[in-house]
Amino acid sequence: MSKSKNIILIGMMGTGKSTVADMLSHELGYRLIDVDAAVEQEEGCTIPELFSGKGEAYFRDVENRVLCTVLKNEGQVIATGGGVVLRPDNCESMSANGWVVALTADPEVIVERVSGCDNRPLLAGNAEERIRTIMEERKDAYRFADYTVDTTALSAAEVTHLILAHYRV
């Protein structure tokens, strides 16, 4: 575990990665990196536009490239997209270059948190059904994390506190 390099947050959409990453970066004085935002900046369009225009495979290639570039630096809190774990090489890179924290939540809570979001292309159609399907498909994908926090009943501040308590030991 490379605690000194970076804290990397992984997990399903709606588990609080972006919010908690922001709080952690302020608390630690680390640079905040949102991989999805970096992909949008590099591509000059939103992720939904990227999905519809070039497809998920293209998006995953760009995501991989951005992640590899980001991981060359240290002193960062990195919020990843939920599907970054779909590529084993991403998981290996994250493990080698930081302390990986998986955020989880119950499906009902995730549905509640992301309902009304129109910037999540994987939720097209029945969002609740899609979330349950994605969670089932990825149920083992987050297990490589160094630490896991169930955010279902916790505020972002409470999650941040738990992560910091384990990070600082």
VMD Tcl script that draws the C-alpha trace (Angstrom):
set ca {
  {0.00 0.00 0.00}
  {1.36 3.39 -1.04}
  {-0.41 5.69 1.39}
  {2.04 8.51 0.82}
  {1.28 8.88 -2.88}
  {-2.45 9.29 -3.43}
  {-5.88 8.41 -2.09}
  {-7.96 6.87 -4.87}
  {-11.72 6.54 -4.49}
  {-13.51 3.80 -6.41}
  {-17.11 2.57 -6.32}
  {-20.47 2.71 -8.01}
  {-21.95 5.98 -9.16}
  {-23.88 7.62 -6.35}
  {-21.67 6.34 -3.53}
  {-20.23 9.80 -2.87}
  {-16.81 9.62 -4.53}
  {-16.73 13.18 -5.86}
  {-18.09 14.79 -2.70}
  {-15.83 12.82 -0.36}
  {-12.80 13.39 -2.62}
  {-13.39 17.13 -2.42}
  {-13.58 17.01 1.38}
  {-10.49 14.79 1.68}
  {-8.44 17.03 -0.60}
  {-9.28 20.09 1.49}
  {-8.53 18.29 4.75}
  {-5.16 16.92 3.55}
  {-4.10 19.80 1.31}
  {-3.89 17.35 -1.59}
  {-4.75 18.18 -5.18}
  {-8.26 17.06 -6.21}
  {-8.51 15.08 -9.43}
  {-11.85 13.94 -10.86}
  {-11.07 11.45 -13.62}
  {-14.44 11.98 -15.35}
  {-13.89 15.75 -15.41}
  {-10.36 15.23 -16.77}
  {-11.76 13.00 -19.54}
  {-14.32 15.68 -20.44}
  {-11.61 18.33 -20.51}
  {-9.32 16.22 -22.70}
  {-12.10 15.30 -25.12}
  {-13.83 18.69 -25.16}
  {-17.27 17.19 -24.57}
  {-19.39 15.64 -21.84}
  {-19.25 11.96 -21.02}
  {-22.82 11.40 -22.31}
  {-21.76 13.05 -25.60}
  {-18.68 10.84 -25.69}
  {-20.75 7.70 -25.08}
  {-23.29 8.59 -27.75}
  {-20.76 9.84 -30.29}
  {-17.90 7.38 -29.92}
  {-19.16 4.61 -27.65}
  {-18.27 3.16 -24.29}
  {-15.14 1.36 -25.55}
  {-13.66 4.65 -26.75}
  {-14.56 6.30 -23.44}
  {-12.85 3.47 -21.50}
  {-9.69 3.95 -23.62}
  {-9.61 7.68 -22.84}
  {-10.38 6.99 -19.17}
  {-7.45 4.55 -19.01}
  {-5.08 7.04 -20.62}
  {-6.16 9.87 -18.29}
  {-5.87 7.64 -15.22}
  {-2.35 6.53 -16.17}
  {-1.31 10.16 -16.63}
  {-2.84 11.23 -13.31}
  {-1.21 8.37 -11.41}
  {2.26 9.62 -12.37}
  {1.81 12.36 -9.75}
  {1.58 12.25 -5.96}
  {-0.28 14.11 -3.22}
  {-3.67 13.76 -4.87}
  {-7.15 12.63 -3.97}
  {-8.52 10.97 -7.08}
  {-12.23 10.38 -7.69}
  {-12.66 7.76 -10.41}
  {-15.64 6.85 -12.53}
  {-17.57 3.80 -11.37}
  {-16.45 1.66 -14.30}
  {-12.72 2.36 -14.06}
  {-12.38 -1.03 -12.34}
  {-13.56 -2.88 -15.46}
  {-9.99 -2.95 -16.76}
  {-7.59 -5.05 -14.68}
  {-4.66 -2.84 -15.70}
  {-6.45 0.17 -14.15}
  {-6.84 -1.75 -10.88}
  {-3.16 -2.71 -10.88}
  {-2.10 0.88 -11.59}
  {-4.30 2.27 -8.85}
  {-3.02 -0.28 -6.31}
  {0.58 0.50 -7.23}
  {0.16 4.27 -7.03}
  {-2.03 4.97 -4.03}
  {-4.26 3.88 -1.21}
  {-7.48 2.63 -2.80}
  {-10.75 3.22 -0.96}
  {-13.97 1.62 -2.20}
  {-17.24 3.40 -1.40}
  {-20.38 1.27 -1.41}
  {-24.08 1.88 -0.77}
  {-27.34 -0.02 -0.93}
  {-28.99 -0.01 -4.39}
  {-32.05 1.91 -3.12}
  {-29.84 4.68 -1.77}
  {-27.88 4.91 -5.00}
  {-31.12 5.16 -6.99}
  {-32.28 7.97 -4.69}
  {-28.95 9.80 -4.99}
  {-28.72 9.65 -8.78}
  {-32.39 10.06 -9.69}
  {-32.84 13.09 -11.86}
  {-29.23 12.98 -13.12}
  {-29.17 13.18 -16.88}
  {-25.38 12.99 -17.16}
  {-25.11 9.24 -16.50}
  {-25.28 7.42 -19.83}
  {-25.25 3.95 -18.28}
  {-28.58 4.69 -16.60}
  {-30.58 5.20 -19.78}
  {-33.99 3.57 -19.40}
  {-35.05 2.17 -16.03}
  {-32.42 3.63 -13.66}
  {-33.21 1.32 -10.74}
  {-33.02 -1.79 -12.91}
  {-29.78 -0.58 -14.54}
  {-28.19 0.18 -11.15}
  {-29.03 -3.28 -9.83}
  {-27.67 -4.88 -13.01}
  {-24.44 -2.85 -12.92}
  {-23.97 -3.58 -9.21}
  {-24.37 -7.30 -9.85}
  {-21.94 -7.19 -12.79}
  {-19.34 -5.32 -10.72}
  {-19.92 -6.93 -7.31}
  {-16.38 -8.33 -7.15}
  {-14.63 -5.56 -9.10}
  {-14.06 -3.30 -6.10}
  {-12.68 -5.99 -3.77}
  {-9.03 -5.11 -4.44}
  {-9.43 -1.89 -2.44}
  {-7.29 -1.36 0.64}
  {-10.28 -0.07 2.61}
  {-14.07 -0.10 2.06}
  {-16.71 2.23 3.49}
  {-20.46 1.64 3.20}
  {-21.87 5.14 2.69}
  {-25.53 4.08 2.87}
  {-26.28 5.64 6.26}
  {-23.36 8.07 6.53}
  {-22.94 11.70 5.60}
  {-20.04 12.71 3.36}
  {-18.36 14.25 6.42}
  {-18.67 10.97 8.34}
  {-17.22 9.01 5.40}
  {-14.37 11.50 5.14}
  {-13.66 11.16 8.87}
  {-13.56 7.34 8.64}
  {-11.19 7.43 5.67}
  {-8.88 9.93 7.37}
  {-8.83 7.87 10.57}
  {-7.58 4.84 8.62}
  {-5.30 6.82 6.34}
  {-3.46 8.52 9.18}
  {-2.60 5.35 11.14}
}
mol new
graphics top color blue
foreach p $ca { graphics top sphere $p radius 0.5 }
foreach p [lrange $ca 0 end-1] q [lrange $ca 1 end] { graphics top cylinder $p $q radius 0.2 }
display resetview
